[in-house]
Amino acid sequence: MGKVAKMKYDFDQVIDRSTNRSSKYDERMKKFGTMDVIPLWVADMDFQVAPEILDAARECCEKGVFGYTFRSDKAKQAFADWVARRHGWQVDTRWLLSSPGIVTALALGVRVYTEEHDKVMIFTPVYPPFYAVVKDNNRELVCSTLKVENGHYQIDWEDVEKKLKNGVKLLIISNSHNPVGRVWTKEELTRIGALCLQYGVTILSDEIHSDLALFGHKHVVMASLSPEIAAITVTMMAPSKTFNIAGMMNSVVVISNPELRRPFEKELLCLHLDLGNIFGHVTLEAAYKHGDAWLDEMVRYLEKNILFADQFLREELPSVKMILPEGSFLLWLDFRATGLSHKQIQEKLLHEAKLGLNSGMDFGPEGEGFFRMNIGCPLDTVKEGLERLKKAFK
């Protein structure tokens, strides 16, 4: 066997994030009613960011002046170079728009491309804001439940086509799919694109986890499939999950079709959401220019955490099952074989295991009996969380 390459970055380092205005840590009381839980819920990671990102933020800070800002041509080019290098996707920087976050962009997309009471479709179970951006804007929510076949989440194609042909105007997809961890294949995305072209449906493609494909899976950009699919697709990406800089509130919206781009940009400008913040811009540029090595090591570390969790559950706690995620750092844990109700599981997690996980019910009714666990943290934290699970549910 070959030697395992030594890591340059220290992902085992435990950083005290409490009292650092961290939602994940400092809002435990608000979320769980107690601070006495290991927080494995909010989808950010506990790893220190790449040194080049820290250096860029420090250099900006040391100037001591924080005036109005904008996303520079250099930052736009850094993003374009990144997606070409990492995903083989060629973009024109004129296609790029700025948004404070992906959820903001999703809400804008719903407002721009549909009218009140129009039908908007999502695949469920899914990230809770997908429901909110539809319902809060008074659109009709259409859900297509993912099927589980041989322990693998799949799209129910018959259901999807039946609903698309029934007047859906907009489809919101998550790739990789949060919370179940599917990285959609080129064939699956091509089929989605073909159906949307056939039935006149615009696509909002949330690809915030695009850089976190695992175990040899490959992220495919929806808009890269063909000029025709690109023309109906609004792609949303960000450095936030990739480089653990969610607090910088900076995402990228890519729209090649000017007929889709112009109204989206108009809405951004009307709401004055286009400026961003200076630290978001400088860290985005630094991340996309210099973050390759850090990301490659971090993904290997995530894979190690996931494989440890998978083996632990199979050997020590077989009543709690997980499907190996194809992307990101979130485990979708199935507690149904414990024979407990969802509420009973939640109570045991909180009061016996003292773990702060996301309830599967937050992702839709299909999440009953499931909980989402964030393993984007030092392996020792993952081990402690799993030992607590074992003690509470064995």
FIVEXDREN-457806 format. One record per residue (C-alpha): residue in three letters; x, y, z. Coordinates in pm, whole numbers, plus 50000, padded with zeros to 5 digits. Layout:
N
ALAXYZ ...
END
This chain:
394
MET500005000050000 GLY501165035349924 LYS501845060450195 VAL498975082750306 ALA499875118650222 LYS500405140050528 MET497915168250562 LYS499135203850538 TYR496115218050721 ASP494955209751075 PHE491325199251059 ASP491655181951398 GLN492025215751569 VAL489135223051805 ILE488215259851791 ASP486005275452058 ARG483265291851853 SER481065300952149 THR480635338252213 ASN481715344651851 ARG478195353251732 SER477885318451585 SER474295307451519 LYS475395271251553 TYR476805276251902 ASP475355308152049 GLU471725300851952 ARG471535266752116 MET469255280152387 LYS466895294752129 LYS466855262951919 PHE467005235352182 GLY466075252452509 THR469505244452654 MET473165252252590 ASP474135217252709 VAL474245199952369 ILE476965194052112 PRO475745215551821 LEU475725194351507 TRP472915212451328 VAL473585244851133 ALA475295236450803 ASP478575254150853 MET481835237350949 ASP484075240751254 PHE487305241951054 GLN489515272651036 VAL489455287350687 ALA492345285550442 PRO495315307850540 GLU494995327550215 ILE491435337150309 LEU492505348050655 ASP495355368350508 ALA493015386050264 ALA490585394650546 ARG493425407050769 GLU494885428750495 CYS491485444250433 CYS490915449450806 GLU494295465550864 LYS493485493850624 GLY490945505050884 VAL488475519850635 PHE485295501150544 GLY483435521950287 TYR480985512450018 THR482185484149800 PHE481485463449489 ARG482445429849340 SER485565436849134 ASP486385423348790 LYS489205403648955 ALA486735386749189 LYS484395378348901 GLN487285364048702 ALA488415343649002 PHE484955327349013 ALA484935321448637 ASP488385305548654 TRP487295283848949 VAL484225268748779 ALA486245263048460 ARG489025246048658 ARG486865225748894 HIS483765218648686 GLY484725223948323 TRP482095251548296 GLN482945281748084 VAL481145313348195 ASP481275349148076 THR481785373248367 ARG478975394548222 TRP476595366848327 LEU477475370948696 LEU475305388548952 SER475865393149325 SER473465383049602 PRO473855383149982 GLY473025346049988 ILE471515317049800 VAL468205318549987 THR467915355549901 ALA468545346549538 LEU465945318649549 ALA463335342649687 LEU464205368149419 GLY463905341349152 VAL460445331449274 ARG459365367949267 VAL460875375448927 TYR459865344548727 THR456395337648869 GLU453235355948967 GLU451175351149282 HIS449425317249288 ASP451705302849017 LYS452945267349078 VAL456525262049196 MET457895226849229 ILE460505212149465 PHE461835177049538 THR461255166449899 PRO462505161450166 VAL464505193150119 TYR466185222950285 PRO463415242050473 PRO463885276050299 PHE462785259649972 TYR459295257550121 ALA459475292450268 VAL460505311449954 VAL457485296649775 LYS454855299950048 ASP456015333850180 ASN455655348249831 ASN452105334749796 ARG452895309049528 GLU451415274249510 LEU453865248049635 VAL454065215649435 CYS456095187649595 SER457505156649431 THR458715131849691 LEU462005114349621 LYS461745076349619 VAL464075053849815 GLU465155023349616 ASN467764999549756 GLY468805025550011 HIS469225051949741 TYR467145083349687 GLN465785086149333 ILE463585110349142 ASP460045097649081 TRP459985105648709 GLU456355096748652 ASP455275119748934 VAL457585147748818 GLU456285147848460 LYS452665145648570 LYS453105176648786 LEU455255196348543 LYS452695192548265 ASN450005205248504 GLY451085241548490 VAL454295243748698 LYS456155275948611 LEU459335271648815 LEU461415242448945 ILE463855247049233 ILE466505219849260 SER469225213249517 ASN472435197449384 SER473795180649586 HIS470435175049747 ASN470195187050105 PRO469525167550331 VAL469805133450160 GLY473215139250003 ARG472445129249643 VAL474745143449376 TRP472535142549069 THR474115125448768 LYS474495140248422 GLU471765116848299 GLU469345127248574 LEU469995164348521 THR469665160948145 ARG466275144248192 ILE465155171848429 GLY466305198048178 ALA464515180747889 LEU461245179448085 CYS461505216048180 LEU462165225647818 GLN459205204747707 TYR456795220847954 GLY458145256447958 VAL459525255548315 THR462315278248440 ILE464935262248669 LEU466505277148981 SER469535255049047 ASP470945257849400 GLU474495244649362 ILE475945257949687 HIS477375223249767 SER478865219249418 ASP482485217949536 LEU481845191249800 ALA481225160049591 LEU482555129349773 PHE483905094449706 GLY484505099549335 HIS481115114649257 LYS481245143549014 HIS479195175249035 VAL477595184648705 VAL476465220448656 MET472895220548524 ALA473565250048292 SER476605232848142 LEU474535205147983 SER473435223847670 PRO472775259247545 GLU469065251447551 ILE469085240847918 ALA471365270048008 ALA468805293747856 ILE466145283248110 THR468465279648411 VAL469495303648687 THR472555289148863 MET473345298449223 MET476735291749380 ALA478775305349669 PRO482085300749848 SER480255298350180 LYS479905260450217 THR483045252550019 PHE485385274250224 ASN483395278250548 ILE482755315550505 ALA478945316250528 GLY479105346550758 MET480555367350473 MET477115367150303 ASN478275365749944 SER476945344049663 VAL477075343349284 VAL474105341149050 VAL474945330348694 ILE472415337248419 SER473565333848058 ASN470185342347903 PRO469745380447901 GLU465965376047897 LEU466255359648239 ARG469195380448363 ARG467745415248306 PRO464645411548527 PHE466655394048800 GLU469225421948803 LYS466455448048808 GLU464955432049119 LEU468385431149288 LEU468875468149216 CYS465345477349325 LEU465965461449663 HIS469565474849685 LEU470935439849738 ASP473735442149484 LEU476535459049682 GLY477585431449922 ASN480115437050198 ILE483805443550157 PHE484955412650349 GLY482655390750142 HIS484205403049820 VAL487845399949927 THR487385365450081 LEU485475352949775 GLU488335363649550 ALA490995348449776 ALA489065315749812 TYR488535310549441 LYS492105320449356 HIS493965301149624 GLY491615275849787 ASP492215244349580 ALA494715227149808 TRP492765234750126 LEU489535222249971 ASP491055190049842 GLU492395181550188 MET489205191650360 VAL487095169150135 ARG489395139750220 TYR488915147750588 LEU485115148250545 GLU485275114350376 LYS487245100950672 ASN484615114150915 ILE481775099250710 LEU483405065050680 PHE484065064551053 ALA480415072851124 ASP479195046550878 GLN481325018951032 PHE480455029651387 LEU476705028451324 ARG476854994951143 GLU478924978851419 GLU477814996651735 LEU474315009951668 PRO472654991351377 SER469205004451469 VAL470325038751342 LYS471075037750972 MET472655062050729 ILE472905063950353 LEU476455072550252 PRO476225108350122 GLU477545115649774 GLY478175152049858 SER478545177150144 PHE479075171850517 LEU475575162950633 LEU474425128350743 TRP470765118650701 LEU470225094950993 ASP467305070450995 PHE466085062051347 ARG462885044151244 ALA464215009551332 THR464475020351696 GLY460685016751713 LEU460365050851878 SER458135079451769 HIS459755110351619 LYS459045129851937 GLN460555102452154 ILE463705102051939 GLN463945139751964 GLU463605138452343 LYS466305111852375 LEU468665131352148 LEU468185162752350 HIS468025150252708 GLU469995117652705 ALA472475120752417 LYS472665158552461 LEU473055163452088 GLY471725192451885 LEU470635177751549 ASN468155190151290 SER464775173051302 GLY463985155150977 MET460445168850998 ASP461865203550927 PHE462655190650576 GLY459135177950511 PRO456805150350633 GLU459065124750461 GLY461615132850732 GLU459625116451012 GLY461985093751202 PHE465065110551049 PHE467545135951187 ARG470345154751013 MET473825154451165 ASN476635178051063 ILE480045160751054 GLY481965191250926 CYS483985192151246 PRO487045175651403 LEU486885137751408 ASP487035137951789 THR483755157551792 VAL482175132351555 LYS483365103851778 GLU481945120352090 GLY478615126051917 LEU478385089851805 GLU479305076452148 ARG476525097452295 LEU474105083452036 LYS475145048152125 LYS474695054052497 ALA471215068752447 PHE469845044052189 LYS471675010952249 
END
